[in-house]
Amino acid sequence: MTRVVLPYHLRHLAKVDGELTVEASTLEQVLDALETQHPALRGTLRDATTGKRRPFVRFYACQEDLSHQPPDAPLPDAVLRGDEPFLVVGAMAGG
């Protein structure tokens, strides 16, 4: 099982507390599972039409930014083993 950590506002939207777990081995599978298990998240992490990541959403694992990885790229081994979580982070902009 892949551990997933969402930021507070997305946990609130999905009506969950703490970490989530999904059966997934790629970024796309993580997002598919999250949207299936928590339909309120559809369109919040990626565009519902194009499937592209939302501009101010980032994906991290093992201290690496996975946001620009291909959707079918495998997740790091530590994430697949459950040692490290897959993090969804809201990026900040402004000055």
Buried (B, 14 or more C-beta within 10 A) or exposed (E): EBBBBBEEEBBEBBEBEEEBEBEBBBBBBBBBBBBEBBEEBEEBBBEEEEEEBEEEBBBBBBEEEBBEBEBEEEBBEEBBEEEBBBBBBEEEEEE
